[in-house]
Amino acid sequence: MNTVSHQFEPQGVTAVTLLAESHISIHTWPEQAMAVCDIFTCGDHTDPMKGFAYIKTALKSICSSHKFYERPFEIDGVPPEQLSYSLPWTDGIPAIITK
């Protein structure tokens, strides 16, 4: 497990924790009373909604929403079984080539 964070001036933070098969990130905007989190998990032994509930409680959230994406997911309408990936990435973006 590894955590990297950056504190902004005068306020706000971005942090990412890398787990064995997952990651959790948070980006905060205290001046807008807002935080955006990403909980990315793998395997049947994890429950991202538990992380969502924990973060809501820890931040004393009075308003929250979430989107749940189950992988594999389509990219631009192309199903995952029809996608192939070419590395190295170009300009930080993976080259996605349909079969």
Beta strands, then each sheet from edge to edge (+ up, - down):
strand 1: 2-7
strand 2: 13-18
strand 3: 23-29
strand 4: 34-40
strand 5: 83-90
strand 6: 93-98
sheet 1: 1+ 2- 3+ 4-
sheet 2: 5+ 6-
end
